[in-house]
Amino acid sequence: MDLASPVEDVKGIGPKTAELMHKAGIFSLRDLIYYLPRTYENFQQAQKITDLRPGQVTIKAKVSDVKLSRKGRGLTIVEAALRDDSGAIRAIWFNQPYRVKQLNTDKDYYFTGKMEFSYGRYQIMNPAVNVADDVEKINTDELQPVYPARGTLKSQDFKKFIKAIENQIALTPDMIPIFPGRAEALLNVHFPEDEKMAKDGRDYLATEELFCLLLASRLNRQQNEKLKTTPIKADIESLKRLIAGLPFKLTNAQRRATWEIIQDMAQETPMNRLLQGDVGSGKTMVAALSAYIAAKAGMQTALMAPTEVLATQHAESLSKTFGGELKIALLTGSTKHKEELKKHIKAGEVDLVIGTHALITDDTEFKNLGLAIIDEQHRFGVAQRQKLLAKAHTMPHLLSMTATPIPRSLQLTIFGDLAVSILDELPAGRQPITTKVVAQKAQEQMWRDIEKELAQKHQVYYICKKIDESNASELSSVKKEYKRIAQKYPDYNVGLLHGKMKPAEKDEVMTLFSSGEIDILVSTTVVEVGVNVPNATVMAIADADQYGLSQLHQLRGRVGRGSAASYCYLVNSKDAPSRRLREIESSQDGFYLAEVDLKLRGPGEIYGSLQHGALDLRIATITDTKLVHRADQLVKEFIKQGRDVLEYKELSAAVRKYQRLTTLN
């Protein structure tokens, strides 16, 4: 059985359907058999409408009052009333206009979807629809798979295609030689008799996926140990004099991290260290000391930041810190006389170059780049990091920084090849931020508090979830809120910032806010990273319950950077505060909140580069510790048996993919 066979070989898939498949990312037989159901319908468990409770539900009902409405940016909404002999409930579908023609008021249907409270009432959101007569002709004792729709391809289409290759699925060879049972697992997922069978099949496939990820991480570590670089020996006496002359005292965590970096850079194996610390914990100072060590050893350092505002901020603060000790240059898209500056960099006349993507253009060359520092490293792709490292004649030492606390369990799982330094202390003088959960209907006191801060010439962030107003969601729209707040505070300058603005426009707004010319900045979460405005004392977040705790903590960290007391208001979109919001209200510890988030919401909320999309984890979740342990044991056994991954074509391809995604080199 050749899993690489084109999907066109499947019965019923002609050229037009194949084109639709390709748009959905399905090119081969393997892609199709790994296109798994998103849920299952159990028509035997259909409930009466009056018995429904929030969560996944299935009902048998008639439909009436079917309405189609069109909103901005191509959004369509179909609404309908569903009725049985016990009562009625509304159903709503987003961007599924075909439902209008599909639904016939004379027929009975089975509807399966998530029942939740929205727009002031309970509704069933985006339910799957099956004609009752069709359902009752089949064996309704078995679970019926529901596949994700893709374009005009519906669940029933995928169900038909999967059924057509059932015999081929049964012949699927094992991918991992020491882990038999793949064919059975795939059959259990696509054709389960009960929920346990479906779960067992999915667990097998998740373990298979985690095996590839963990093996890739282990191989990365082995490869990194073989690389060679130029050792950078620290001039300890010069470093001590520099630290003694700083206008502040380093925290113990900063001293510990700096010592770890000193030891790493002295080795012939390139340093590959992640420096993670809470907002305001002093990561930039540790990075600066690392650059100082490199400069004293005659090596150049490149510090790459994700935005021009942040790069400029780093250049200004480090120039003040070092005085004339280091030759520092700023290289961004708007830097004047770039060609002249690049000549100085190439000649080795600049010790520390701070910049944005301008650092990795083809015409930016270094004489002796020995240390690469990447700020907010998850904001850069693998290819961008590699381009920066390629600027050195030999592999440079690499220090990556992130303000997002990564739970230790994730560090061990994903970054097995990466040394980690943690800054878990705040510098002296940083005040804790008073955090308050605010009910949707009780915001007046918050606004009175905000007015007091504005009267003291302080600045305010107001964060919204969405950019444009839409009936598809009750979440606050940044444009609508900008207009409302500008009208509410006509005597103050109100600014607008969101991700769809051009980079130059965003930089201009942030520059105006940083300089104090904007009093209230109404923004989406694009302010989450890197801006330092000591005069900002208020962070108000609308619909705060819709965010992960780690992201809320990041946003909160934008204030509390000056000497004045600071406040964070978490406006709940629901009537009662959730347990999660109470957690952040009572804790300033980003690592603790990250662990809570990991348990409650999964890894996607913790760290941008660990989202399923970035790691391409389609089945597994790295929060399932039992499966992670199971996969880890298999990896150890695979290596113990002396097996070579290159001997197994499909396994080798999967592992190579994860090697590219999980390495920082």
TIZA-575293 format. One record per residue (C-alpha): residue in three letters; x, y, z. Coordinates in steps of 0.02 Angstrom, whole numbers, padded with zeros to 5 digits, always signed. Example, Ala and Ser with C-alpha at 12.3 -4.5 7.8 and 13.67 -1.06 7.14 Angstrom:
Ala+00615-00225+00390 Ser+00684-00053+00357 
END
This chain:
Met+00000+00000+00000 Asp+00078+00165-00054 Leu+00021+00304+00063 Ala+00102+00430-00053 Ser-00023+00388-00192 Pro-00116+00543-00253 Val-00288+00570-00181 Glu-00355+00564-00360 Asp-00333+00374-00352 Val-00479+00361-00229 Lys-00643+00307-00304 Gly-00763+00454-00321 Ile-00628+00589-00321 Gly-00618+00668-00492 Pro-00515+00818-00549 Lys-00634+00950-00478 Thr-00649+00863-00309 Ala-00461+00835-00306 Glu-00434+01021-00330 Leu-00546+01054-00179 Met-00449+00923-00082 His-00285+01008-00125 Lys-00352+01174-00060 Ala-00391+01083+00103 Gly-00212+01019+00112 Ile-00256+00841+00061 Phe-00141+00781-00078 Ser-00105+00599-00042 Leu-00191+00442+00022 Arg-00100+00469+00187 Asp-00171+00644+00203 Leu-00346+00575+00179 Ile-00335+00432+00303 Tyr-00265+00552+00433 Tyr-00409+00673+00404 Leu-00495+00624+00566 Pro-00672+00657+00629 Arg-00688+00812+00738 Thr-00827+00731+00838 Tyr-00956+00590+00831 Glu-01144+00587+00828 Asn-01241+00462+00932 Phe-01420+00470+00874 Gln-01475+00343+01005 Gln-01437+00477+01135 Ala-01543+00614+01056 Gln-01626+00719+01192 Lys-01784+00819+01208 Ile-01757+01006+01195 Thr-01821+01037+01371 Asp-01691+00915+01439 Leu-01541+00999+01357 Arg-01394+01065+01458 Pro-01246+01169+01395 Gly-01116+01068+01301 Gln-01120+00946+01154 Val-01301+00896+01117 Thr-01402+00797+00990 Ile-01588+00826+00959 Lys-01718+00767+00835 Ala-01822+00916+00779 Lys-01914+01008+00642 Val-01852+01176+00578 Ser-01940+01341+00547 Asp-01903+01527+00526 Val-01743+01498+00428 Lys-01658+01666+00397 Leu-01499+01717+00307 Ser-01410+01881+00345 Arg-01249+01950+00276 Lys-01127+02053+00378 Gly-00965+02143+00341 Arg-00807+02060+00273 Gly-00902+01917+00189 Leu-00984+01848+00346 Thr-01150+01757+00327 Ile-01262+01702+00469 Val-01402+01574+00455 Glu-01526+01566+00600 Ala-01669+01444+00625 Ala-01793+01388+00757 Leu-01784+01202+00803 Arg-01940+01124+00880 Asp-01993+00957+00952 Asp-02144+00911+01055 Ser-02061+00977+01214 Gly-02006+01151+01162 Ala-01897+01256+01046 Ile-01719+01322+01033 Arg-01624+01430+00909 Ala-01482+01365+00801 Ile-01352+01475+00716 Trp-01226+01437+00577 Phe-01083+01552+00525 Asn-01028+01557+00342 Gln-01139+01410+00293 Pro-01267+01495+00179 Tyr-01310+01329+00096 Arg-01408+01283+00254 Val-01551+01392+00192 Lys-01583+01277+00043 Gln-01540+01120+00139 Leu-01667+01143+00278 Asn-01845+01092+00234 Thr-01985+01137+00355 Asp-02077+00975+00313 Lys-01937+00857+00368 Asp-01867+00795+00533 Tyr-01681+00815+00562 Tyr-01550+00765+00688 Phe-01449+00915+00746 Thr-01282+00892+00837 Gly-01184+01039+00902 Lys-01129+01139+01052 Met-01264+01221+01156 Glu-01204+01382+01237 Phe-01268+01547+01305 Ser-01250+01684+01175 Tyr-01342+01846+01134 Gly-01439+01831+01296 Arg-01508+01656+01264 Tyr-01456+01475+01241 Gln-01423+01423+01061 Ile-01347+01276+00968 Met-01195+01337+00874 Asn-01149+01271+00700 Pro-01238+01104+00723 Ala-01212+00960+00602 Val-01373+00917+00510 Asn-01437+00745+00459 Val-01605+00700+00382 Ala-01692+00589+00510 Asp-01756+00465+00379 Asp-01578+00439+00314 Val-01509+00415+00489 Glu-01640+00288+00538 Lys-01601+00179+00387 Ile-01427+00146+00455 Asn-01370+00061+00614 Thr-01395+00203+00739 Asp-01314+00101+00878 Glu-01145+00147+00806 Leu-01059+00315+00821 Gln-01067+00419+00663 Pro-00910+00519+00625 Val-00923+00705+00588 Tyr-00780+00771+00482 Pro-00728+00954+00473 Ala-00801+01038+00318 Arg-00677+01116+00197 Gly-00746+01240+00071 Thr-00889+01154-00020 Leu-00832+00982+00041 Lys-00948+00931+00183 Ser-00935+00799+00317 Gln-01039+00678+00215 Asp-00917+00694+00069 Phe-00769+00646+00178 Lys-00870+00507+00255 Lys-00901+00435+00082 Phe-00718+00449+00029 Ile-00656+00367+00190 Lys-00781+00226+00168 Ala-00715+00198-00008 Ile-00539+00164+00059 Glu-00589+00061+00212 Asn-00504-00094+00145 Gln-00344+00004+00110 Ile-00346+00078+00285 Ala-00351-00099+00354 Leu-00186-00132+00264 Thr-00096+00024+00326 Pro+00081-00026+00381 Asp+00148+00028+00550 Met+00254+00186+00543 Ile+00351+00150+00705 Pro+00429-00024+00699 Ile+00416-00051+00888 Phe+00236+00013+00899 Pro+00115-00103+00807 Gly-00069-00069+00781 Arg-00085+00081+00665 Ala-00211+00003+00546 Glu-00324-00049+00690 Ala-00310+00125+00767 Leu-00360+00210+00605 Leu-00509+00094+00583 Asn-00562+00127+00763 Val-00558+00315+00735 His-00652+00314+00569 Phe-00773+00170+00604 Pro-00795+00157+00793 Glu-00928+00049+00874 Asp-00923+00150+01034 Glu-00835+00298+01115 Lys-00700+00192+01196 Met-00649+00120+01029 Ala-00637+00295+00955 Lys-00534+00357+01102 Asp-00415+00208+01097 Gly-00384+00237+00913 Arg-00353+00422+00935 Asp-00235+00390+01082 Tyr-00130+00273+00974 Leu-00117+00404+00835 Ala-00078+00541+00962 Thr+00061+00434+01036 Glu+00130+00404+00862 Glu+00135+00591+00832 Leu+00216+00629+01000 Phe+00346+00494+00967 Cys+00401+00586+00809 Leu+00407+00752+00902 Leu+00508+00686+01049 Leu+00627+00588+00938 Ala+00656+00746+00835 Ser+00697+00844+00992 Arg+00820+00712+01049 Leu+00906+00706+00878 Asn+00919+00896+00879 Arg+01010+00888+01044 Gln+01131+00758+00977 Gln+01166+00863+00822 Asn+01193+01022+00923 Glu+01323+00932+01029 Lys+01424+00898+00871 Leu+01428+01079+00811 Lys+01585+01184+00840 Thr+01604+01371+00867 Thr+01729+01500+00929 Pro+01734+01498+01120 Ile+01706+01669+01199 Lys+01798+01688+01364 Ala+01728+01817+01484 Asp+01840+01955+01553 Ile+01772+01934+01729 Glu+01860+02087+01803 Ser+01791+02205+01669 Leu+01619+02129+01692 Lys+01626+02155+01880 Arg+01675+02339+01857 Leu+01532+02365+01735 Ile+01403+02285+01851 Ala+01467+02384+02000 Gly+01441+02545+01903 Leu+01260+02510+01856 Pro+01130+02627+01935 Phe+01035+02475+02001 Lys+01074+02308+02080 Leu+01057+02148+01980 Thr+00936+02019+02049 Asn+01002+01850+02101 Ala+00910+01775+01952 Gln+00998+01895+01832 Arg+01167+01851+01908 Arg+01129+01665+01896 Ala+01074+01678+01713 Thr+01227+01782+01668 Trp+01342+01653+01747 Glu+01256+01513+01649 Ile+01283+01611+01489 Ile+01467+01643+01531 Gln+01494+01457+01552 Asp+01401+01415+01391 Met+01494+01541+01282 Ala+01662+01477+01345 Gln+01630+01309+01262 Glu+01672+01253+01085 Thr+01493+01190+01067 Pro+01379+01337+01021 Met+01268+01401+01160 Asn+01084+01371+01126 Arg+00998+01449+01277 Leu+00823+01516+01305 Leu+00811+01659+01430 Gln+00634+01668+01494 Gly+00569+01786+01623 Asp+00415+01879+01675 Val+00380+02051+01604 Gly+00498+02174+01686 Ser+00615+02041+01755 Gly+00769+02113+01670 Lys+00801+02001+01520 Thr+00870+02145+01416 Met+01004+02180+01547 Val+01061+01999+01544 Ala+01068+02006+01354 Ala+01168+02168+01365 Leu+01295+02090+01483 Ser+01311+01943+01361 Ala+01347+02066+01219 Tyr+01474+02155+01328 Ile+01565+01989+01360 Ala+01570+01955+01173 Ala+01633+02131+01132 Lys+01775+02119+01260 Ala+01825+01957+01173 Gly+01828+02045+01004 Met+01665+01972+00939 Gln+01510+02060+00872 Thr+01332+02035+00934 Ala+01169+02051+00836 Leu+01008+02079+00935 Met+00851+02053+00829 Ala+00684+02121+00893 Pro+00512+02094+00814 Thr+00464+02279+00797 Glu+00551+02441+00757 Val+00483+02521+00915 Leu+00558+02384+01023 Ala+00725+02387+00931 Thr+00735+02576+00952 Gln+00691+02559+01135 His+00830+02431+01161 Ala+00957+02540+01070 Glu+00915+02694+01173 Ser+00918+02605+01341 Leu+01078+02507+01309 Ser+01169+02659+01242 Lys+01132+02744+01409 Thr+01186+02588+01505 Phe+01354+02567+01420 Gly+01399+02747+01384 Gly+01555+02734+01278 Glu+01599+02556+01331 Leu+01520+02479+01175 Lys+01493+02541+00999 Ile+01305+02516+00974 Ala+01207+02541+00812 Leu+01022+02532+00767 Leu+00976+02451+00601 Thr+00793+02453+00549 Gly+00694+02485+00391 Ser+00687+02672+00427 Thr+00870+02693+00478 Lys+00950+02834+00381 His+01116+02808+00291 Lys+01097+02620+00301 Glu+01231+02586+00171 Glu+01361+02682+00270 Leu+01312+02593+00431 Lys+01323+02423+00348 Lys+01502+02462+00293 His+01549+02495+00475 Ile+01464+02332+00529 Lys+01556+02233+00394 Ala+01720+02313+00448 Gly+01691+02258+00628 Glu+01678+02437+00691 Val+01512+02405+00781 Asp+01508+02293+00936 Leu+01320+02275+00956 Val+01196+02292+00812 Ile+01015+02305+00867 Gly+00883+02290+00733 Thr+00731+02211+00655 His+00720+02102+00500 Ala+00843+02226+00421 Leu+00979+02123+00507 Ile+00947+01974+00394 Thr+00943+02061+00224 Asp+01070+01992+00101 Asp+01178+02149+00103 Thr+01198+02151+00294 Glu+01367+02072+00333 Phe+01468+02052+00493 Lys+01655+02038+00514 Asn+01650+01919+00662 Leu+01476+01886+00728 Gly+01496+01781+00885 Leu+01330+01802+00975 Ala+01152+01811+00907 Ile+01014+01869+01023 Ile+00832+01853+00973 Asp+00703+01948+01074 Glu+00530+01871+01084 Gln+00597+01725+00982 His+00427+01646+00951 Arg+00384+01798+00843 Phe+00513+01741+00715 Gly+00504+01591+00600 Val+00636+01456+00591 Ala+00698+01522+00423 Gln+00722+01698+00494 Arg+00822+01633+00642 Gln+00930+01529+00526 Lys+00965+01679+00414 Leu+01030+01776+00563 Leu+01141+01632+00619 Ala+01207+01615+00441 Lys+01281+01791+00454 Ala+01423+01718+00556 His+01574+01632+00479 Thr+01556+01490+00605 Met+01400+01445+00704 Pro+01376+01586+00831 His+01315+01568+01009 Leu+01127+01593+01019 Leu+01026+01674+01159 Ser+00838+01679+01134 Met+00723+01779+01247 Thr+00539+01768+01288 Ala+00428+01857+01413 Thr+00305+01714+01410 Pro+00337+01595+01555 Ile+00343+01419+01485 Pro+00291+01283+01608 Arg+00433+01166+01651 Ser+00334+01018+01586 Leu+00332+01098+01413 Gln+00517+01140+01422 Leu+00560+00957+01451 Thr+00442+00896+01315 Ile+00481+01013+01172 Phe+00647+01095+01208 Gly+00746+00943+01259 Asp+00889+01012+01154 Leu+00884+01184+01234 Ala+00961+01252+01394 Val+00843+01365+01490 Ser+00879+01510+01609 Ile+00735+01577+01711 Leu+00718+01752+01783 Asp+00592+01726+01920 Glu+00626+01886+02019 Leu+00576+02066+01985 Pro+00704+02206+02007 Ala+00692+02309+02166 Gly+00568+02452+02157 Arg+00442+02366+02044 Gln+00271+02381+02125 Pro+00141+02242+02113 Ile-00002+02287+01998 Thr-00173+02295+02080 Thr-00286+02181+01977 Lys-00476+02187+01984 Val-00609+02082+01898 Val-00749+02196+01839 Ala-00925+02135+01797 Gln-00992+02190+01628 Lys-01130+02291+01709 Ala-01021+02370+01843 Gln-00892+02469+01743 Glu-00933+02644+01804 Gln-00816+02634+01954 Met-00676+02576+01838 Trp-00703+02727+01726 Arg-00703+02844+01877 Asp-00536+02768+01930 Ile-00469+02790+01754 Glu-00519+02973+01753 Lys-00419+03000+01913 Glu-00265+02925+01830 Leu-00288+03033+01675 Ala-00305+03187+01786 Gln-00133+03145+01857 Lys-00062+03147+01680 His-00047+02957+01675 Gln-00087+02852+01521 Val-00208+02710+01490 Tyr-00216+02552+01383 Tyr-00388+02487+01336 Ile-00382+02316+01252 Cys-00518+02242+01140 Lys-00532+02070+01063 Lys-00595+02108+00888 Ile-00555+02238+00755 Asp-00724+02264+00670 Glu-00896+02261+00747 Ser-00993+02107+00696 Asn-01151+02019+00750 Ala-01052+01858+00745 Ser-00986+01895+00917 Glu-01026+01995+01071 Leu-00843+02032+01097 Ser-00799+02216+01099 Ser-00740+02290+00935 Val-00585+02398+00944 Lys-00652+02521+00814 Lys-00819+02538+00902 Glu-00736+02560+01072 Tyr-00614+02687+01000 Lys-00759+02795+00941 Arg-00851+02775+01107 Ile-00701+02818+01215 Ala-00651+02965+01104 Gln-00826+03036+01131 Lys-00820+02997+01318 Tyr-00654+03088+01341 Pro-00652+03233+01217 Asp-00517+03324+01318 Tyr-00392+03183+01299 Asn-00301+03113+01148 Val-00363+02938+01106 Gly-00263+02826+00990 Leu-00310+02670+00891 Leu-00196+02520+00862 His-00232+02350+00784 Gly-00146+02213+00687 Lys-00218+02256+00516 Met-00131+02426+00514 Lys+00028+02441+00412 Pro+00189+02417+00511 Ala+00237+02600+00488 Glu+00066+02655+00552 Lys+00081+02543+00705 Asp+00255+02608+00742 Glu+00194+02787+00727 Val+00051+02758+00850 Met+00165+02671+00975 Thr+00293+02810+00961 Leu+00158+02940+00998 Phe+00099+02839+01148 Ser+00276+02813+01211 Ser+00310+03000+01200 Gly+00151+03041+01296 Glu+00057+03122+01152 Ile-00081+02990+01162 Asp-00170+02978+01330 Ile-00280+02826+01299 Leu-00228+02690+01178 Val-00372+02581+01119 Ser-00290+02426+01048 Thr-00298+02242+01010 Thr-00165+02128+01087 Val-00028+02194+00971 Val+00035+02293+01122 Glu+00068+02131+01214 Val+00252+02124+01175 Gly+00395+02242+01201 Val+00331+02418+01231 Asn+00394+02509+01384 Val+00292+02660+01436 Pro+00329+02699+01619 Asn+00195+02833+01624 Ala+00056+02707+01582 Thr-00029+02655+01744 Val-00193+02575+01686 Met-00224+02418+01584 Ala-00410+02386+01552 Ile-00454+02228+01456 Ala-00628+02204+01384 Asp-00698+02026+01376 Ala-00552+01967+01481 Asp-00628+01794+01507 Gln-00597+01760+01322 Tyr-00407+01764+01345 Gly-00285+01640+01419 Leu-00208+01685+01586 Ser-00034+01696+01513 Gln-00090+01822+01384 Leu-00182+01924+01516 His-00024+01921+01621 Gln+00077+01983+01472 Leu-00044+02125+01443 Arg-00044+02170+01628 Gly+00145+02183+01619 Arg+00133+02333+01503 Val+00096+02439+01658 Gly+00185+02450+01825 Arg+00347+02502+01740 Gly+00365+02670+01828 Ser+00363+02727+02008 Ala+00174+02760+02016 Ala+00047+02631+02075 Ser-00031+02538+01928 Tyr-00195+02448+01897 Cys-00263+02310+01785 Tyr-00450+02294+01758 Leu-00517+02131+01688 Val-00690+02164+01617 Asn-00789+02002+01610 Ser-00904+01973+01462 Lys-01011+01858+01568 Asp-01113+01887+01725 Ala-01000+01798+01850 Pro-00809+01797+01857 Ser-00732+01632+01808 Arg-00610+01537+01916 Arg-00473+01581+01793 Leu-00495+01768+01815 Arg-00492+01749+02002 Glu-00324+01662+01982 Ile-00244+01811+01895 Glu-00329+01932+02014 Ser-00239+01850+02159 Ser-00071+01806+02081 Gln+00073+01905+02003 Asp+00173+01746+01966 Gly+00180+01716+01779 Phe+00248+01540+01798 Tyr+00107+01489+01913 Leu-00021+01564+01794 Ala+00060+01474+01647 Glu+00039+01308+01737 Val-00144+01347+01773 Asp-00170+01394+01590 Leu-00086+01235+01533 Lys-00207+01130+01636 Leu-00363+01229+01589 Arg-00335+01283+01410 Gly-00190+01187+01338 Pro-00022+01241+01266 Gly-00088+01358+01131 Glu-00120+01492+01261 Ile+00052+01476+01338 Tyr+00172+01504+01198 Gly+00144+01557+01020 Ser+00268+01437+00943 Leu+00192+01289+01035 Gln+00019+01307+00959 His-00043+01154+00867 Gly-00030+01247+00703 Ala+00153+01291+00729 Leu+00205+01117+00785 Asp+00081+01037+00665 Leu+00010+00928+00804 Arg-00152+00876+00722 Ile-00202+00742+00846 Ala-00097+00750+01004 Thr-00087+00880+01139 Ile+00072+00902+01239 Thr-00031+00925+01396 Asp-00079+00740+01396 Thr+00058+00684+01514 Lys+00011+00499+01503 Leu+00031+00494+01315 Val+00189+00601+01323 His+00264+00476+01446 Arg+00209+00330+01337 Ala+00290+00409+01184 Asp+00448+00452+01280 Gln+00467+00270+01334 Leu+00449+00215+01154 Val+00584+00339+01100 Lys+00703+00271+01232 Glu+00667+00092+01177 Phe+00692+00140+00993 Ile+00863+00214+01032 Lys+00909+00071+01150 Gln+00880-00053+01010 Gly+01004+00044+00903 Arg+00879+00080+00765 Asp+00918+00211+00634 Val+00772+00324+00590 Leu+00839+00343+00413 Glu+00796+00161+00380 Tyr+00610+00201+00391 Lys+00555+00317+00252 Glu+00388+00380+00320 Leu+00451+00395+00499 Ser+00607+00486+00441 Ala+00504+00615+00346 Ala+00393+00648+00497 Val+00541+00666+00614 Arg+00632+00786+00495 Lys+00477+00897+00493 Tyr+00477+00910+00682 Gln+00665+00938+00686 Arg+00641+01094+00580 Leu+00499+01156+00690 Thr+00574+01126+00862 Thr+00755+01177+00838 Leu+00815+01356+00859 Asn+00963+01327+00745 
END
